[in-house]
Amino acid sequence: YHITPSKNIHEIQKNGMKPKDGIAVNGKSYKNRLYFATSLIAAYDLYVNFTSIRDEQNYIILKINP
């Protein structure tokens, strides 16, 4: 599962999921971080955390076929 702001869905459908340069995280730069979960329950927990912390963005959970 992947958790992302709903505004990213068009870009993901067009180009796939790719982090881009920008914010430094653990010494690596990313503009868009990718958030994954191995179960729907874990994805929902992240979703709840994001919607309560982040600025008024709508988040969605995408199911990824391996």
BELURCOR-V263368 format. One record per residue. RES is the residue in three letters. BURIAL is # if it has 9 or more other C-alpha atoms within 8 Angstrom, else .. D_CENTER is the distance of its C-alpha to the mean C-alpha in Angstrom with 2 decimals. Layout:
{{RES BURIAL D_CENTER} {RES BURIAL D_CENTER}}
//
This chain:
{{TYR # 9.31} {HIS # 5.61} {ILE # 3.83} {THR # 3.20} {PRO # 6.54} {SER # 9.31} {LYS . 10.81} {ASN . 8.66} {ILE # 10.04} {HIS . 13.30} {GLU . 12.19} {ILE # 10.26} {GLN . 13.46} {LYS . 15.64} {ASN . 14.48} {GLY . 12.10} {MET . 9.04} {LYS . 10.53} {PRO # 10.00} {LYS . 12.77} {ASP . 15.40} {GLY . 15.44} {ILE . 14.58} {ALA . 16.39} {VAL . 14.89} {ASN . 17.60} {GLY . 19.60} {LYS . 17.04} {SER # 15.78} {TYR # 12.28} {LYS # 11.59} {ASN # 7.88} {ARG . 6.46} {LEU # 4.67} {TYR . 4.30} {PHE . 7.00} {ALA # 9.91} {THR . 13.37} {SER . 14.47} {LEU . 13.81} {ILE . 15.31} {ALA # 13.02} {ALA # 9.89} {TYR # 11.95} {ASP . 12.82} {LEU # 9.38} {TYR # 9.16} {VAL . 12.66} {ASN . 12.16} {PHE # 9.59} {THR # 11.95} {SER . 14.90} {ILE . 14.08} {ARG . 12.30} {ASP . 14.51} {GLU . 15.04} {GLN . 11.88} {ASN . 11.34} {TYR # 8.17} {ILE # 8.30} {ILE # 8.13} {LEU . 8.97} {LYS . 11.69} {ILE . 12.16} {ASN . 15.86} {PRO . 16.80}}
//
